Amino acid sequence: LGKTLQAISILAYNLDFRNIRGPHLIIIPKSTMSNWRGEFGNFCPDLQIQCLYGDGPTRQKQITEVICPKSLKENRKWDVCIT
């Protein structure tokens, strides 16, 4: 049905034509995580992807060290968080 590519195309449009890099949050089934990451690599490699997954302590570590909701925009190393 192309839902993955439709979502990626909206984010690519925002990046290319409106200069909006994010942050964006995409909530997906865990079983599709690798597919989403691959599709971003194929269709919009300019966006930096961060996958948020794992057990509770692992996710908490990713949040505090990478996602960091209080970090400034220029310090953020990701554009799209997939979880």
C-alpha positions as CSV (number, residue, x, y, z in Angstrom):
1,L,0.0,0.0,0.0
2,G,3.0,2.3,0.2
3,K,2.4,3.8,3.6
4,T,6.2,3.7,4.4
5,L,7.1,5.6,1.3
6,Q,4.2,8.1,1.7
7,A,5.5,9.0,5.2
8,I,9.1,9.2,4.0
9,S,8.1,11.4,1.0
10,I,6.3,13.9,3.3
11,L,9.5,14.2,5.4
12,A,11.6,14.5,2.3
13,Y,9.3,17.2,1.0
14,N,9.6,19.1,4.2
15,L,13.4,18.8,4.1
16,D,13.9,19.8,0.4
17,F,11.2,22.4,-0.1
18,R,10.5,23.8,3.4
19,N,13.9,23.3,5.0
20,I,12.4,21.4,8.0
21,R,14.8,18.7,9.3
22,G,12.7,17.7,12.3
23,P,12.6,16.4,14.9
24,H,10.1,13.9,13.7
25,L,8.8,10.8,15.6
26,I,7.5,7.7,13.8
27,I,5.9,4.9,15.8
28,I,5.9,1.6,14.1
29,P,5.7,-2.1,14.9
30,K,9.2,-3.4,16.0
31,S,9.1,-6.1,13.3
32,T,9.3,-3.4,10.6
33,M,12.2,-1.3,12.1
34,S,14.9,-2.6,9.7
35,N,12.6,-2.1,6.7
36,W,11.9,1.5,7.7
37,R,15.6,2.2,8.2
38,G,16.5,0.7,4.9
39,E,13.8,2.7,3.1
40,F,15.0,5.9,4.6
41,G,18.5,5.0,3.4
42,N,17.2,4.4,-0.1
43,F,14.8,7.3,-0.6
44,C,15.9,10.1,1.8
45,P,19.5,9.5,2.9
46,D,19.9,13.2,3.9
47,L,17.8,12.6,7.0
48,Q,19.6,11.3,10.0
49,I,17.7,8.4,11.6
50,Q,17.7,7.3,15.2
51,C,16.1,4.0,16.1
52,L,14.8,3.8,19.7
53,Y,14.4,0.2,20.8
54,G,15.6,-2.3,23.3
55,D,14.8,-3.1,26.9
56,G,13.9,-0.3,29.4
57,P,17.4,0.6,30.6
58,T,18.8,0.5,27.0
59,R,16.0,2.9,25.8
60,Q,16.5,5.2,28.8
61,K,20.2,5.4,28.0
62,Q,19.4,6.2,24.3
63,I,17.0,8.9,25.4
64,T,19.4,10.6,27.8
65,E,22.5,10.3,25.6
66,V,21.1,10.6,22.0
67,I,17.5,11.7,21.9
68,C,18.0,14.2,24.8
69,P,14.8,16.2,24.6
70,K,16.4,19.3,26.2
71,S,19.3,19.5,23.7
72,L,19.5,22.4,21.4
73,K,18.6,22.0,17.7
74,E,22.1,22.5,16.5
75,N,23.4,19.8,18.9
76,R,20.8,17.2,17.8
77,K,22.4,14.4,15.7
78,W,19.2,13.0,14.4
79,D,16.2,14.2,12.4
80,V,13.8,11.3,12.6
81,C,13.3,9.0,15.6
82,I,11.8,5.6,14.8
83,T,10.3,3.6,17.7
